[in-house]
Amino acid sequence: QVQLVESGGDLVQAGGSLRLSCAASGNIDSRNRMGWYRQAPGKQRELVASITSDGFTNYADPVKGRFTISRDNAKNMVYLQMNSLKPEDTAHYYCNLLEFRIGRTYWGPGTQVTVSP
């Protein structure tokens, strides 16, 4: 069983920065993609950024140039560095892991990011 635990969410002012972390544990397939999704009240969950075990990254257009995703395969960690935060970045941020071989997806409980004007 794979478990994901996020941390780093907080209340910050617009223009500030935060770094989210996600720790994955359990029997994890080495070929996978880890990512961050977010969900604001009344909106659908959306992809923020993802990174494969080979290091390929993908970003949603609203965060390009402001957010950076990275991972430490040895520690089974994924990070999201968020700079120049905007009030519209306010959401609950979820860590996601997709195992390519069997197509199984896991979610963490999430961490709240609130950006004040």
C-alpha positions as semicolon CSV with decimal commas, in nm:
position;residue;x (nm);y (nm);z (nm)
1;Q;0,000;0,000;0,000
2;V;0,136;0,338;-0,103
3;Q;0,081;0,639;0,121
4;L;0,136;1,004;0,039
5;V;0,168;1,280;0,296
6;E;0,186;1,647;0,202
7;S;0,326;1,934;0,404
8;G;0,416;2,299;0,364
9;G;0,080;2,462;0,309
10;D;0,028;2,796;0,480
11;L;-0,123;3,142;0,463
12;V;0,094;3,387;0,269
13;Q;0,056;3,729;0,114
14;A;0,041;3,778;-0,259
15;G;0,388;3,782;-0,407
16;G;0,520;3,545;-0,146
17;S;0,661;3,195;-0,177
18;L;0,591;2,851;-0,037
19;R;0,748;2,511;-0,079
20;L;0,524;2,207;-0,065
21;S;0,664;1,863;0,008
22;C;0,516;1,520;-0,044
23;A;0,657;1,204;0,109
24;A;0,566;0,873;-0,051
25;S;0,601;0,546;0,134
26;G;0,526;0,182;0,066
27;N;0,592;-0,050;-0,224
28;I;0,633;0,203;-0,504
29;D;0,693;0,110;-0,865
30;S;1,013;0,279;-0,979
31;R;0,846;0,387;-1,305
32;N;0,598;0,647;-1,199
33;R;0,481;1,003;-1,225
34;M;0,434;1,224;-0,923
35;G;0,239;1,542;-0,938
36;W;0,055;1,820;-0,764
37;Y;-0,311;1,896;-0,817
38;R;-0,522;2,165;-0,658
39;Q;-0,886;2,222;-0,589
40;A;-1,042;2,553;-0,499
41;P;-1,390;2,578;-0,344
42;G;-1,656;2,524;-0,608
43;K;-1,404;2,420;-0,873
44;Q;-1,281;2,095;-1,014
45;R;-0,949;1,947;-0,914
46;E;-0,684;2,049;-1,167
47;L;-0,330;1,950;-1,247
48;V;-0,066;2,199;-1,133
49;A;0,254;2,019;-1,226
50;S;0,391;1,669;-1,266
51;I;0,727;1,500;-1,296
52;T;0,809;1,150;-1,408
53;S;1,065;0,920;-1,253
54;D;1,284;1,004;-1,555
55;G;1,257;1,374;-1,477
56;F;1,015;1,491;-1,744
57;T;0,804;1,780;-1,619
58;N;0,470;1,927;-1,714
59;Y;0,310;2,249;-1,589
60;A;-0,033;2,401;-1,611
61;D;-0,030;2,730;-1,800
62;P;-0,133;2,947;-1,499
63;V;0,176;2,843;-1,301
64;K;0,441;2,832;-1,571
65;G;0,735;3,050;-1,478
66;R;0,625;3,074;-1,115
67;F;0,616;2,715;-0,987
68;T;0,888;2,451;-1,007
69;I;0,839;2,081;-0,942
70;S;1,125;1,857;-0,841
71;R;1,176;1,515;-0,690
72;D;1,425;1,307;-0,497
73;N;1,386;0,948;-0,616
74;A;1,609;0,810;-0,344
75;K;1,383;0,959;-0,076
76;N;1,055;0,916;-0,265
77;M;0,988;1,286;-0,224
78;V;0,835;1,542;-0,458
79;Y;0,844;1,916;-0,405
80;L;0,662;2,216;-0,542
81;Q;0,837;2,552;-0,515
82;M;0,576;2,823;-0,556
83;N;0,691;3,179;-0,616
84;S;0,505;3,500;-0,694
85;L;0,191;3,355;-0,542
86;K;-0,143;3,507;-0,638
87;P;-0,479;3,498;-0,458
88;E;-0,605;3,272;-0,737
89;D;-0,351;3,011;-0,628
90;T;-0,555;2,963;-0,312
91;A;-0,664;2,599;-0,302
92;H;-0,618;2,264;-0,136
93;Y;-0,311;2,107;-0,292
94;Y;-0,293;1,732;-0,337
95;C;0,002;1,507;-0,409
96;N;-0,056;1,234;-0,665
97;L;0,140;0,928;-0,769
98;L;0,069;0,727;-1,083
99;E;0,237;0,391;-1,126
100;F;0,285;0,341;-1,501
101;R;0,311;-0,039;-1,510
102;I;-0,022;-0,112;-1,344
103;G;-0,193;0,224;-1,391
104;R;-0,272;0,267;-1,024
105;T;-0,313;0,616;-0,878
106;Y;-0,269;0,731;-0,520
107;W;-0,364;1,056;-0,347
108;G;-0,255;1,227;-0,030
109;P;-0,498;1,410;0,203
110;G;-0,373;1,745;0,080
111;T;-0,243;2,067;0,230
112;Q;-0,409;2,407;0,226
113;V;-0,251;2,705;0,054
114;T;-0,413;3,042;0,111
115;V;-0,284;3,356;-0,058
116;S;-0,415;3,686;0,075
117;P;-0,435;3,996;-0,150
